[in-house]
Protein backbone atom coordinates (compact mmCIF):
# COMPACT_ATOMS: atom_id res chain seq x y z
CA UNK A 1 0.00 0.00 0.00
CA UNK A 2 1.43 3.34 -1.04
CA UNK A 3 0.14 6.81 -0.46
CA UNK A 4 0.31 10.13 -2.21
CA UNK A 5 1.99 10.09 -5.60
CA UNK A 6 3.69 6.73 -5.15
CA UNK A 7 2.65 3.63 -7.06
CA UNK A 8 1.23 0.68 -5.12
CA UNK A 9 4.43 -1.35 -5.48
CA UNK A 10 6.85 1.52 -4.84
CA UNK A 11 8.12 0.10 -1.53
CA UNK A 12 8.88 -3.28 -3.09
CA UNK A 13 10.64 -1.58 -6.02
CA UNK A 14 12.85 0.30 -3.56
CA UNK A 15 13.69 -2.90 -1.67
CA UNK A 16 14.48 -4.71 -4.93
CA UNK A 17 16.67 -1.82 -6.02
CA UNK A 18 18.64 -1.90 -2.75
CA UNK A 19 19.16 -5.66 -3.06
CA UNK A 20 20.30 -5.36 -6.70
CA UNK A 21 22.76 -2.58 -5.77
CA UNK A 22 24.21 -4.64 -2.92
CA UNK A 23 24.57 -7.73 -5.12
CA UNK A 24 26.27 -5.73 -7.87
CA UNK A 25 28.70 -4.26 -5.34
CA UNK A 26 29.57 -7.70 -3.93
CA UNK A 27 29.87 -9.34 -7.35
CA UNK A 28 32.17 -6.59 -8.61
CA UNK A 29 34.58 -7.34 -5.74
CA UNK A 30 34.56 -11.12 -6.15
CA UNK A 31 37.95 -12.43 -7.19
CA UNK A 32 38.17 -14.02 -10.61
CA UNK A 33 40.74 -16.43 -11.96
CA UNK A 34 43.64 -18.11 -10.25
CA UNK A 35 44.86 -17.04 -6.82
CA UNK A 36 48.14 -15.17 -6.64
CA UNK A 37 50.96 -16.48 -4.47
CA UNK A 38 52.02 -12.93 -3.54
CA UNK A 39 49.96 -9.81 -2.82
CA UNK A 40 49.64 -7.50 -5.82
CA UNK A 41 49.91 -4.44 -3.52
CA UNK A 42 52.76 -5.18 -1.13
CA UNK A 43 54.31 -8.38 -2.58
CA UNK A 44 53.84 -10.24 0.75
CA UNK A 45 53.29 -13.98 0.44
CA UNK A 46 49.63 -15.02 0.57
CA UNK A 47 49.22 -18.12 2.79
CA UNK A 48 48.06 -21.31 1.05
CA UNK A 49 45.07 -21.55 3.39
CA UNK A 50 43.85 -18.12 2.24
CA UNK A 51 44.37 -19.07 -1.41
CA UNK A 52 42.32 -22.23 -0.87
CA UNK A 53 39.57 -20.47 1.12
CA UNK A 54 39.15 -17.63 -1.39
CA UNK A 55 39.77 -18.79 -4.96
CA UNK A 56 41.17 -15.95 -7.05
CA UNK A 57 42.46 -13.97 -4.07
CA UNK A 58 44.84 -11.16 -5.08
CA UNK A 59 45.56 -9.34 -1.80
CA UNK A 60 47.06 -10.33 1.55
CA UNK A 61 44.94 -9.96 4.69
CA UNK A 62 46.46 -6.59 5.64
CA UNK A 63 45.95 -5.02 2.20
CA UNK A 64 42.43 -6.50 1.95
CA UNK A 65 41.57 -4.98 5.34
CA UNK A 66 42.78 -1.57 4.18
CA UNK A 67 40.74 -1.85 0.99
CA UNK A 68 37.63 -2.89 2.94
CA UNK A 69 37.99 0.13 5.23
CA UNK A 70 38.33 2.45 2.25
CA UNK A 71 35.26 0.88 0.63
CA UNK A 72 33.26 1.39 3.84
CA UNK A 73 33.94 5.12 3.74
CA UNK A 74 32.76 5.33 0.12
CA UNK A 75 29.49 3.49 0.77
CA UNK A 76 26.41 5.08 2.23
CA UNK A 77 23.59 2.78 3.26
CA UNK A 78 21.09 5.55 2.63
CA UNK A 79 19.03 5.12 -0.52
CA UNK A 80 18.95 8.50 -2.22
CA UNK A 81 16.86 7.28 -5.16
CA UNK A 82 13.79 6.65 -3.07
CA UNK A 83 14.06 9.34 -0.43
CA UNK A 84 11.58 12.19 -0.40
CA UNK A 85 14.37 14.63 0.54
CA UNK A 86 16.27 13.93 -2.67
CA UNK A 87 13.10 14.38 -4.71
CA UNK A 88 12.34 17.74 -3.13
CA UNK A 89 15.78 19.24 -3.76
Buried (B, 14 or more C-beta within 10 A) or exposed (E): EEEEEBEEEBEEBBEEEBEEEEEEEEEEEEEEEEBBEEBEBEEEEBEEEBBEEBEEBBBBEEBBEBEEEEEEEEEEEEEEEBEEEEEEE
